[in-house]
Amino acid sequence: MIAKIRRLFVQFLVNTKDEEQGFLKLFIAKRLIHGAATALLGVFVPIYIYTITGESFYIVGGYYAVVSLAYVLMLVPGMQIMNGIGFRKALVIGGVASVATYSLLYWMDSAEDVWLLLGLLAGLTVIFRVFHWVPYHVDFTLFTSDGQRGRSVGITYATIAFMGVVGPILAGYIIQNSGYNALFAVAIVLLVLATISYAFVPDTDEKFTWTFKRTVQNLFAKKYRPMTSSMFASGLENTFNLIVWPIFLYEIFDGNVFDIGVVSTLVVGLTIIIQLGLGSYIDKKKNSGAKTLRIGSTLYAVGWVFKIFVLSIAQVFFVGLYHSITRIFVRTPIDTTLYDMSADQGHYVDEFSLLREMSVHIGRVLGLVIVVSLSLFVSIEWTFILAALASVALNMVYATRAVRKK
């Protein structure tokens, strides 16, 4: 496993083409350094916000809904700012915002006015997302090529998973023995290094040309509708994966963060080998993506149904392992296809990436509103049915390719 990661990494190192070197620098900054911080923080940030706000799920859900809504509204103004400064500087600004975000989290547990700081935290998170995700998606598209993109996606996710083996258990140990502040301090150091690394990512010559009105029109345009619908479903499903499930784990484990880290580590570690091979398989088998996603999304949806009935730590492990494996067969073909479609847009690659981000976070907003509302009447695990339905809807991304080819 480690040998395969090293061999793939060396292939990028020895290739002197500009786009491969651009991918390597982006990969180091985002997936190695920034990814290490993300692996540590992982499931624990929603749990932390949940604990400092009195363990009120509706407050956590409302917070993340407001953040996603503000992000959607600020994307177009943010892209217009990036027209003047370029994507490299935008990535650096996003990195600074991420450092500020976790510096604020460092002080929040001892602050007297948590609610005021929660608003400031939301603002910093929006700044990070605006100046980070669209530039990252555009750069990833431009720094990879057709026929190799699946492998790039594969090694990217395998690296995330590899760090995810160490991250959760280490984070759980740090929190249990030294508290959340020690975890945030480590993450801040890593994010500072990532911010410096973003300054070395090659700049790209892309300009955002749409107005806010035209962006909204294209968000609902027929030619983009399958993609935006699929990403809407992706955002809705991510609501459960990134926010609802961690809080559910916190309740199942009675607040034992170290046990959460141990189980998360075991689940992630056993899925890496599959991830490494799937990206290459999709590159070689040109028509395999749709079939892989169709089967994978069905199995993944079943996993959400299984999670409704989780009652013990052992069940969390086995259902989590099953769900993590089936997720690979969903995310790899989806992301490979999306980056392929982005490359086909020509100079509209940044506009396409913006529509992708908008759709994802509109899905998150709606998902959070529904989940928070339902949680007032039913146990939170029964809302996983909505995640299962959203998982099946991810297949709509391939309809976009059909429209484009036609």
N, C-alpha and C positions, 0 to 999 in steps of 0.2 A: 504494500500500500504506500508506504513512505517512499520506496524506490520509484514508484510510478509518478508520484507528485514531483519528485526531484527530476526525473527524466523529462516530464512535460515542461517543467520550469526552465531546464537547461536549453530546451528547444527555443524558448523565447529569448534567452540570453544570447545565444549564438547567432540569432537572426538580426541583421543590421538594418533591415528595412525600417523606415521611419514609423510606419503604423504599428509594427510589432514593438518597437521601442516605446512608442506612446502607450500601448497597452500595458507593457511591463511597468512603466512608471505609475500609471493609473492603478494597476493591480497592487503594487507595493503600498501606495498611499492609502487606497480605499480598503482593499481586502486583507492586507497583512497587518498594517498598523491600526487603521481605524477599525478594521474587523476584529482585532484583538480586544479593543475596548468594548465593542458591541457584544463580543462573546462573553465578556465578564458581566456586562450589565444585563443582557438578555432578558430573562423573565422577571428580573428583580425590580426594574423601574416602576412598572404598573403596581407591583406589590408594595413598593415603598410609598408611592402616592396614596395607595389604598390605606396604608397604616397611619400616615400622618394626617389624613382627613377623617379619622374616626371610623375607618372600615365601612364607609358608605359607598356602595357600588355605583349608585346613581351619580355621585359627585365625580368619580373617576370617569364614568362613561360620558358625562357632560363635558368634562375637561377635554377629553380626547376628541369629542365631536366638535367643540369650538375650535380646537387647533386645526382639525382637518378642513373645516369650513373656511376659516381665515386663510389657510394655505391656498385653497381653490381661488379665493377672491384676489389674493396677492400675486398669483403666478404671472399674469400678463404684465402688471407694472414691474415685477421683478425681472422679467425677460427684457423689457425695454431698458432697464438699467444695465443689464448685461450686454446689450448692444454697444454700450459705450465703454465698458470695462473689459469685456472678453470673459470667456468661460474659465480660464485659469485663475484669474483674480476672484471670480465668483466662487470657485471651489475653496479658495483661501478664506474668503469672507464667511462662507458656510462653516469652515473649520473653526474659525474664531468664535462663531455663534455657538458651536457645539461645546467648545471649552467653557464659554460663559454659562451655558445651560447647566453643565454638571458642577460648575463652581457654585452656582445658585443652589442646586440640590444639596451640595455639601453643607450649606448653612441653614437649610430649611427646617430641619428637625428641631433646632434650638431657637428658631425665630418665634417672636410673639405673635406676629401677624402673618400666619401661613397663607391666608386667603389672598392678601395683596401680592405676596411672592409667587403664588400660583398663577396669577395673571401675568406677571413678568416672565415667569417660566414659559407660559404659552407663547408669548411674543417672541422669545428667543428661539423656541422650537420652530416656529413658523419661519423665521429668518433663515435658520439652518436649512430647512427643507426647500425653501424658494431658491436659495443659492447653491444647493447641492445636487438635488436629484435630477433635474432636467440636464444640467451640464454633464453629470455623470453618465446618463443614458446616451446623450449625444456623443460624448467622447468614446464610450464603449462601442457604439455603432461604427464610428469612423476609424477606430483603431483595430477593428477586426474585419475579416473578409468572408465572403460567401464560401461555403464548403469547409470553413474552419471555425465558424461561429459557435457551433454546438460544442466543440471541444473547449472553446474559451469559456462558454457558460458552464460546462461541466467542471473544469478546473477551478472556476470561481466558486461554485457552490461546494465543491469538495474541500476547498480551503476553508470556507466558512464552517463546514461541518467538522473539519479537523481541529480547528481552534475551539469549536463547540464541545469537543471532548474534554478539554482541560478547563475551559472558561466557567461553566456552571458550578462544577464541584469546587473550584478555587474560589469563586465568588461566594458560594454558600459558606465555605470555611472562613473567609475573611469577615463576612457579616456576622457569623455566629461568635467569632472570637474578638473582633475589633469594632464591629458596627458598620453601618452603611457609609459613614464618613470615610473610613479607610478604603472602602471599595471605590468611592467616587474620587478619592485622591489618586489612586492608581490609574483610573480611567482618564483623569485630567492630564496626567503626564503623557499617556499614549495619544490622546487627542491633540496635544500640543505638537508632538512629533508628526502626526498625520497632517496637521495644518501646514507645517514646514514642508512636508513632502509634496503637498498639492502644488506648491510653487514651482516644482520641477516638471509638472505634467505639461506637455506641449500644448500651446494654444491652438484653437481651431477657428477657421474663418467662416463662422455661421452667424447670420443675423435674423432675428425674429421680425417678421413683417406683418403679422396680423394685428388688427385692432381687437379690443375686448369684444365688440359686437360680432366681428367676423369669427372670433374664436368660439363664441357661444353658438353661432350658426353651424360651424363645422362640428361642434361637439354633438349635435343632433343630426348632422347630414347623413344621408343614406349610405354614402360610400365609406364612411367611418363607423357606421352604427354597429356592425358586428364586433369590431375591435373595442369600441367604447363600452358596449354592453358586456363583453367578456371581462374587461378591466373593472367595470362597475361591480360585477359578481366577485372578482378577485379582491377588491377592496372590502366588500361586505364579509367575505370569508376571512380575510386577514384580521378583521375586527375580533373575531373569536380566537384566532391563532396567537395574536400578539397581545391582546388585552384581557379578554374574558377567561381564556384557559389558564394563564398564570395566576389569576385571582382564585379561580376554582381550585388549582393545586394548593394554594396557600390555605384554603379552608380544609381540603382533604388531609393535608399534612399537619393540621393544627398549628400552623405558623412556623414549623421547623424548616428554615430556609436551607440548612445543610442537606437534609434529606431530599429536598426539591432539586438541589444541585447535583446530588449523586445520581438520582434517577434520570435527570436530563442528560447527564454525561454518558451514562450507559446507553441510552436510546440513540443519541447522536453518533456515538462511536461505532455502533453496529450497522450504520447505514452508509458509511463513507465509500466502501468498495463499489457498491451499486452505482453511486453518483459518478464515480470516476469513469465507469464504462459507458454510461448511458449517453453522454454528450457525443462521444466518438461514434456510437451506434447511429445516432440521429444524422450526423454528418454523412455517413456512408450510405445509409438507407434513406433516400430522398423522400419517400412517401411514408416513412415510419412515424413521423411526428404526430399526425392526426390520429392514427391507430393507437399509439402509445398514450396519448392524452385521453382518448375516449375510454380506454380500459382503466387507465390510472385514475381519472376523475371519478369514475364509478366506484372503484375500490376505496378511494379517498373519502368519498361521501359516506360510504358504509362505516368508515372509521369514526366519523362524527357521531353516527348513531350509536356505535359501541361506547363512546365516551359518556353518553347519557347515563349509562348504567355502572360507571366506575364507582367503586365503594372502598377499595383498599389500595395500599401502596403497590402490591403485586399486580393488581389490575391496571394501575396507572402505567407501570412499566411495560407490560405486554401490549396493551392497547396503544400506548405511546410509540412503541417500537413499530408496530404494524402501521400506524398513521404516518410516522416519519418516513418509512420506506415507500409507501404509496404516494406521499407528497413529492418524492423525487420524480416519479413518473408523470407528475402534473407540472411542476415548475420548470423542469429542463426543456421540454418541448414548447411550452408557452413562451418562455423568455427567448429561446433561440428564434422562434417564429417572429416575435415582436421586434427583435433586433434586425432580422432579415427584412421585415416590412419597413422598418425605419430607414434602412439603407436604400430601399427602393424609392424613398420620397425625394431623393436628390437634395436640393437646398431647403426643402421643407422638413428636414429631419428633426429640427428643434421644435417646430410647430407640432409635428406628430407626437414627439415625446411629451410635449405639454398636454396634449389631449389625453394621452395615456395617464399622466399623473392626475389630471383633473378627474377623470373617470374613476380612478382608484379611490380617491378621497371623497368623492360624492357618495360612492358605495359605502365607505366607512361611516360617513355622517348618518346615512339612512340606517345602516346596520346598528350603530350605537343607539340611535333614537328608539328603534324597535326593541333592542335588547333591554335597555333601561326601562322602557315601558312594560315589557313582559315580566321583567324581574320583580315588579311590584305585585304581581299576581301569581307567578309560578316560580319554582326553583330554577336557578340560573342554568342548570344542566339541560333543561328541556328546550332552551333556546338554541341548542346545538343543531336542532332539526333545520333551522334556517341556514346554518353553515353548510349542512349537507346539500341542500337545494342549490346554494350558490356554487358549490364545488362542481356540480354537474353542468351548470351554466357556463363554466369556463371554456367549454368546447366551442363556443361561438367565435372564438378568435380565428379559427380556420375558415369560417365563412368569409372573413375579410380577404384572405388570400385568394379564395375562389372568385370573389368580385374583382380583385385586382388582375388576376390572370385572364378573366373573361374580357 
